[in-house]
Amino acid sequence: MRKPGEPSTVSLLLAATGRTYFPIAFIARFPYAMIVVGVLTLIVIVRDSLALGGLVSACVGLGTAAVGPLIGAAADRFGQRRVVLVAGIANGLALLLITWCASFSPDAVVLLVAVVVGATAPQVSPLSRSRLVGIISTRMPSARRASILNSVFSYESAADEVTFVFGPVLVGALATTIGPQSAVIGAALLEFVFVTAFAVHPTSRLAAHESAVRDREPVSALLRPRLLVLVVGATAVGLFFGAMLTALTAVMGVLGSADQSGLVYGAMGVGSAAFALGVALFPARFTLRARWLSFACVLLVGAVLFAVLTAALGTVVGALIVAGIGVGPTLVTLYSLAALRSPAGRSATVMTMLGSGIVVGQAAASGIVGAVASTTSAGVAAYAPAIAALLVLAAAVVNWPLSRVRRSSG
């Protein structure tokens, strides 16, 4: 608890991280949020093939699933500075390569490059969380660490919401006004500038103690059910993001407002970000497992409303706002549980496992729901977000008894 006269949470964080850290880390997230949609848009327009575009998105997700957690493990072992710097530059080059070869290379080559794009994604969001956890655990007053950590995760999830919602919007705006290549090139430029700045920021040294932990727990500790259920939950949230964006695009096309899909999708992001920030105000007696279960129910309600109220734009927006209220706090809770359950010396690995799960889910849902919308109807595709939300709720139910192992974990 903060006592009268003590510095605020913001003051403590800025003193420890510097004033440039949060703006840099925020902008550095955008390439990660733009990759799947940007590459999908590029291939669909340049090659005129929705099927190939779906395969390319799946390959991006495959690369992220296979290598993303390894990037986190490398950051735990060698420190974030070198790992993020190499990954960011490699990912920027891979994005430029797929932009160059998209129009003329054989499908197999494009798919291979897409795997490289996913594999080299620098995972700024989960690594930022890991970095801040390290700083809070070593530089903040012990009596205030829990509340500061809660506030930080609320902010981080709100920042994620903004980038995951407006990243695709930015892709659409660039693709429409300049061309499909511009969105991917723009993501590459953001990598070279802001991901590099994130990598070399002084906070990367402050958090480097994670890589020096001598009593690092074995890799087998990452396979505990209490951790795996969080990865499943994060993947389900990614499925929801991908399913909702794709289904919404199909529904808006039927309503004759396809060009407004990005703006309408933003309605979910606004509610989600606001409630993610509000998590910091929740009382401690509202436990983490109860939060996950409660807001997963809200997410499911919003998704069901979206599925059955697609006839008018106003009802679609209302359903998205309800869904946003559910998804924001759910993400905050997942990462808060991950911080509490991370094995010693494996913080970055755990955070990137969750981050990779979100991207994999988004990529998989984008391809699957796009195919469903093409072969059936927008009305059928509109039920996909509800299925994803049901998976989020199912993971919350599974987590409930697992949280009893340690009451401090929610």
N, C-alpha and C positions, 0 to 999 in steps of 0.2 A: 504494500500500500504506500502511496505517496503521502508524505507528511507536509504540513505547511512549511514553506520556505525551501523545500527541496526542488531541484530542477525538474522540469517536465520530461516526459518520455521523449518528446521530439528533441529537446535540448541535449539529452544524454546521447541519443542516437547520432545526431549531427556532430557532436563533439567526438564521438568514436569513429565515425565513418567519413566525416568531411561533407561539405555541402554539395559536392558534385556527384556523390555516389548514387543517390536515388534517381536523379534525372538520367544519368548515363545508363543505369541498370534498367530503367523503364523503357527507354528507346531501344536498347539492345535486345529487348524481348521480341520486337516486331518481326524481325526476319523469321524467327521460329514459328510465329503465328501465321506468316504469309506463305511459307514453303509449300504446304500441301495444296492449298487453293490456288496459289500462283502457278505451280507446275501443272496442275490439272487444267486450269484455264488456258495456259500456253499450248498444251498438247491438243486439247479439244478444238481450239481455233486454228492452229497451224496445220494440224494433221486431219482436221475434220472427222475425228473419230472419238466418240464418247467412250467406246469400249477400251481403246488404247489409253485414253486419259484416266479411266478407272484403274487400269493395270499399273500405270505409272504412279498414281497415288498410293496404291497398295505397296509398290516397291519402295517408295519413300518411307512408308510406315514400317516395312520389313527391315530396312536399314536402321531406322531409329530403334526398333525393338531389339535388334541384334547387338548394336554397338552403343546405344545411349547409356545403359547402365555401366558399360565398361569405361566410358568417359568419366562417369562419376567415380568409379573405382580408381582410375588413374589420378583424378584430382585428389582423392583421399590419400593416395600414396605419394604423389610427386608435388602436390600443391596446385592450386587453380591457375596460377599465372601462366605457366608453360602449357598446360593442357588446353585451356580456353583459347590461348593465342594461336596455337597450332590448329585447333578445331575450327576456329572462326575463319582463318585464312583459307584453310582447305575447303570449308563449306562455301565460302564466297566464290572460289575458283570453280567448284563443282556446279554452282548455280549458273555461272557464266558459260560453262561448258555445255550444260543442257540447253541453254538458250541458243547457243551456236549450232548444235547438232540436231535440234528438234525437228527442223523442217526437211532434212535430207537423209539422215542416218537411218539404217535399218532399225526395226522395232526393238530387236534384242539389244542393240547398243544404247538406245534411249532408256530402256528398262534398267540396264546395268548402271548407267550414269545416275538414274533416279535412286538406285540403292545407295550409291556413294553420297548423294545429296542427303538422304536420311541418316546415313551412318555418321556423317561429319557434323550434323546439327549440334551447335555448341551448348545447348541446354542451359541458357542463361538463367531462366526462371528458377529451376531447382537448385542450381549452384549459388544463386543469390541467397536463397533461403538457408542453404548450408553455411554460407559465409557469415550471414547475420547471426545464425545460431551460435557459431563459434565465437563471434565478437561479444554477443550478449552473455554467454556463459563464462567469459574471462574478464570482461571489462565493465560489467554492470553490477550494481549493488545486489547482493544475493537476495535480499528481501523483496526486490522489485523485479527479479528476472522473469518470473512467471507472467506478470501482467505486461511487461514489455514484450515478451515473446508473443503473447496473445495479440497485442496491438500490431506487431510486425507482421504476423501471419495474416491478420485482417487486411493490412495494406497490400501485402504481396498478392493475396488472392484477388483483391480489387484490381490491382495492376494487371494481373493475368486476364481477368474478365475483360478489361478494356482492350487489351491486345488481341485476345482470341475473338472478340466480336468485331473490332474495328480493323484488325489485320486483313481479314477477307474483304471488308468494305474498301480498304485502301487498294487492294489488288483489283477489285472491280472498277474503281475509279480510274486507276492508271491504265488498265486494259482497255477501257472504253474510250478514254480521251487521247491516249497516245498509241497504245498497241499492246498485245499480249506479252511481248518480250519485256516491256518497260517495268512491269511489276516484279519479274524475276531479277532483272538487272538492278532495280531499286533495292530489293532485299539484299543482293550481293554487296552493294555500296554501303548499306547500313551495317553489314557484317564487318567490312574492312575498317569502318570508322568507329562505330559504337561498341561492337563486340571486342575490338582491339582495346578500346579505352576501358571497357569493363575488365578485361584480362589484366591490364597493367596497373589498374587502380591500386593505390596503397593498401586498401582493405584486403587485397589478395594475400598480402604478407601477414596481416593481423590474424587471418583465419588459417594460416598455414600450419598452426599447431596440430590440426587434425591429421596432417600427413606424418606427424612425428609421434603419434600415439604409439607407445610401445606395447601396450596390452590390447592391441587391435583384435577384435573378435574374429573368429574364422568365417570364411565365406558361407559355411553352412548356417550361420546365424541369420543370413538373409532369407532363408527358406522357412522360417518359422511361420505358422499359420497367422499369427497376429500381425505380421508384416505383409504376407501375401494377400490377405483380405483387403488391405489398403490399396495394393496395386490393382486388384480386381475392381475396387470401387473407382479408382482414378481412370481406369480403362473404360468403365461404364460411363463415366462423365464425358470422356472423349467421344464415345459412341453417341451420346446425347448431342454434343455440339455438332458433330458431323451430320447426324440424322436430321437435326432441326434445321440447319442451314440448307441442306439439300432439299428436304421436304418443303420448306418455306419457299424456296425458289420455284419449285413446281407449282405450289398453290398460288403464288403470286402471278405466275404465268397464266393460270386459269382465270384469275381475277382481272387479267389485263393490265397488271402493274408490275411486270417482271423487273423493270428498271428500278423499282423502289425496294427490292428485296433487301438490299444492304441496310437501307435506312430503317426498315421495319424490324430487321434482326437486331438493330441497335437498341430497340426498346427493351429487349431482354437483358442486354448488357448494362443498361443504366440501372435497372432494378437490382441486378445481380451485384454490381459494384457497390451500390449504396448499402445493401444488406450485408455484404462481405465486410465492409468497414464497421457496420453496426455490431458485428460479433464481439468486438472488443468491449462492448458494454454489457454483455451477458454476464449474469452472476455465476460464480463458481459452482453453485449447486445445480446449474443446468449443465450436466456433465457432457463430455465430448461424445460419448456413445449415444446419449439422448438427443444431442443436436443433430448428429448424422441421421438418425432414424426419423426425427421430426421433419427436417428439411428435405429429406428424400421423399417423404409423403407429399410435401408441398410441391416438389418438382414433378411428381407423378400426376398430381391434380392438374397442374399447368399443362403438362403434355397431353393428358386426356382431353382437356378443354380445347387444346389446339386441334386435336384429331376430329372432334365432333362439331367444331364451330368454324369451319373453313369457308363458309358461304359469304362472309362479309369481312372487310378489312378491319373494322373496329373490333370485332370479336377476336380476330387473329392477334391484334396488338395486345388486347387484354389478357389473352392466354399466355403470350410471351412474357408479359410483365410478371404474372404469377409464377411462371417457370423460372424466371430470373431470381425471384425472391428465394426460391428453393436451391438453385444451383450455386449461388455465391457462398452462403454459409456452409454448404456441403464441402466445397473445395477448401475453405479455411479449416474446417474440422479434420479433413483427411490429412492435410499437411501438419496440423498440430499433433495429431496422433502419430504421424511418421516421425516427428522430432522426438517425441517421448519414447518411441519404441525402437529408434535406430540403435543398432549394436555399436559398441565403442569403436571409434575410428572409421565408421562406415556411413557417416551422415550424408556426404555427397552422393554416395552410391544409392542410398535409399531415396533421396530426393529425386535423383535422375530416373530411378525406377518408376516413380509416380509420374514424372514428367513425360517419360517415354510412353507410359500407358495412355496418357491423354492423347498424344499425337497419333499413336497406333490406332486408338479407338476412332479418332476423327477421320483418319485416312480410310479405315475399313468401312465405316458407316457412309462416308461420301461416295465410295464406289458402289456399295451394295444398294443404298437407297436410290442413287442415281439410276441404277439398272432397273430397280423396281418401278420407279416413276416412268421410265421409258417404255417398259413392257406392259405395265398395267395402267395406272392412273395416278394423278396427284392425290386423290382421296385415299387410295391405298397407302401411298408413301407417307401420308400424314400420320399414320399410326406408328411409324418407326420410332419417333422420339419417345412415345409412351413405352415401347418395349425396352428402350435403353434406360429410361427412368425406372422401370420395374427392376432392371438389373442393379441399379444403384441402391434401390430399396432392399433387394435381396441380400446384397453385400452388407448393408447396415444391420440386417437381421442376424446374419452369420457373425458379425462383429460383436453383437451384444454379449453373448456369453464369453467370448474371448477376452473382453475388457475386464472381466471379473478376476482374471489372473493377477492383475495389479490394479488396484482401485485407483491409483494415482494416474493411470493411463486413460481414465475416462470410462 
